[in-house]
Amino acid sequence: MDDRKRSIDELEKARQESHSSLDALLEHFGENLYARTKEMQVDYEDIIQYNVYLQDIAESNSAIAKVEEKNRRFKELEETISFKEQEEKERSKELAAAHRRLGKVLLENSLYDDFTSFFREQADSLKAKLDSLESRIKELDNKGDGNVFTWIGKSAQGLVLKSFLSKAQESQEQLYLNVGERFSSRDAVLKEDDAIFREEVEQIRNISRTAQEEIAVLKDEKRMLLAGFGIDGNPQKQIQSLKNHINQVRENLTNLYRVFGAQASGIMDDEIQPERKYFIDTIVTAEDGEIIGRAVRLNSSILECEKNIVKLKASLAIDEESAKIEKYHRAIIDKKNRIADLEGAILELEQSVSESEAIIKELRKKL
């Protein structure tokens, strides 16, 4: 590898390192300089923009905090609603059980015949069916096992009867539930001895009603929070969007810092207006001299590296072009030699043509 190429790579690396160090130095220096302008009444565009960027970042961070708080509350609402809905499911089971107990009491107490008469036929039919099934199952259980075929037949019959019994019991429980629910929805009054069942139902229903109202309020709050998360209802996307915006603003701030730091260090390529230079001189302190000196040295190092890189690349380019020229010259000489050879061959062919024409001329005389 050509030493000059190695030198270019080393210079490029050194230039990049110096550039990174200079950018970091100017960024920190510029940020400090802008901080010194906060109490000043100045109308420079970059200082106005600096304050706008800071306000933007503060507002975006505040917005993120609000979204995070809403998201925390949203998750809290989901957990609370889920817990309360599960409680309500259990309470519904309790209410159904209380209704069944109430319905059973009503059907078994002749004092409520005026209400239960509508259900009496079904209740009596189910009771008779249950008594019959229980009696038949008991008879099967009391029979001797007999042979294996008798035992298999009895077992199969027993399973069928128990299945019928289970369904009949479910029907009876459903009847109790229907009776209890219908009675509790009326204004009818229980007898003193049976009032406790109605009170149990009313107590559970009141608790359930209050719980449902609480769940409705919580769901309304959840719905409002969801609407505030944007079109897709995703708080994480909203937070990420705000964070991306903050990163972009910080990048803009970084560019401002570097330019201001370069202006204050005197290494800015663009010409600075006299009033701007005077303003910078009023905020730069003696303690900044070391920073400015480092910035100047780093900038000089970068310029020197770039200068040497340009020279080395030009030297390599000259060599490459010279090599091309030498190659072209060799090609020209080669082609000229080929032309000379071809011209000699042409002369020989022309001489042969002339000799053949002379022979033909002599032969024609003999015709």
PyMOL commands that set and color helices and strands:
alter all, ss='L'
color gray80, all
select helices_A, chain A and resi 3-35+45-108+110-142+148-184+192-227+235-265+274-283+286-365
alter helices_A, ss='H'
color red, helices_A
deselect
rebuild
show_as cartoon
